[in-house]
């Protein structure tokens, strides 16, 4: 792995969860990560609720777009170190699989774009997804990625954030 890790967040439509994750990692990554997102069946546009939330939280939104994962399978695409799927299997979504050598994990989250109700209820669903992704990404960016064997790193990537508590992840 390199000094700067390439991370791809995948979902079906690449309009909400994976877009939020991309924006969060760009901010929280402390210059150690390049963040990308894509979908197996891209919606073609970023969900307006996701954009509103990101703007409200002062995330740059320039360049965020719904795109196909095919863009990351070309010869000139960045070599990926990590691929995280953020779609929700129990909700009946088909999560894209990613071939190749990157470390990967499934961080299933409910789709806020499927939320129904008042504007406040929909905004709350997006805020809840943002919070869950922020927690998960916060743990990820603080993992000791250099010098850890792949099986241990894979275990850490697969764990729920509540199971990841401090000393064993940051100790020598």
ABEGO torsion letter per residue (X at the ends): XBABBBBBBBBAAGABAAAAAAAAAAAAAGGABBBBBBBABBAGBBBAAAAAAAAAAGBBABGBBBBBAAAAABAABBBBABBBBABBAAAGBBBBBBBEABBBBBBBBBBAAABBEBAAAAAAAAAAAAAAAAAAAAAAAABBABGBBAAAAAAAAABBAAABBEAAAABX
